[in-house]
């Protein structure tokens, strides 16, 4: 990394750091001025201490591994199917007219409402959570792919056809590279929704996962600091997952 790049990186980090410090101070003031007990709203220091203790004593780790597995598999499956279906919707008008109303209707149904039904069909194990994640990731990726493919420069397509490029070469050398920035935008949305889908799926009755730990912390354990520590873990998981997609986007299309 060059000196100029390091300077830009540090300059860009300052607003984030200042906003975080302001948020923590405001949180502390709310607790102090409201004289709120820890079981209602713990202080930032109490949450930080519980976060460290939950990781060091192994409370969070097994739940974290389960959720990461669900997010990874669900995101991969939902993204792959979304790209394929999105391409079909873009290139086959009849398919788009037939399928679009059903896709929109399916997306309008809250995933929280169908998660128990999916658990009934697929059990309470990993498969049901992967299905939930895949469903919630599928729609934004499919729409982004459809929009990206439809916006490919017609001149490029005509040029490829004039050179007698095969359908496969047009797809791989023209359509996908041109649509890639839009598709990756859909993946940015999808990867954060995958985390949401995993947590929602875990509320439907499994015995492990960060969603399960939230229910335990607020229920039988009555441990509000642990609940907040779990929420922090989920937020960090979402940030890291989003960052990985952004990193891939920078490598593939050079977006800063």
ZINOR-V831209 format. One record per helix or strand of 2 or more residues. SS is the DSSP state (h for helix, s for strand). FROM is the first residue (numbers start at 0). TO is the last residue. If there is no record, write none. Layout:
ss from to
SS FROM TO
SS FROM TO
This chain:
ss from to
h 2 33
h 43 55
h 60 90
h 92 107
h 110 121
h 125 149
h 153 161
h 166 201
h 209 217
h 223 252
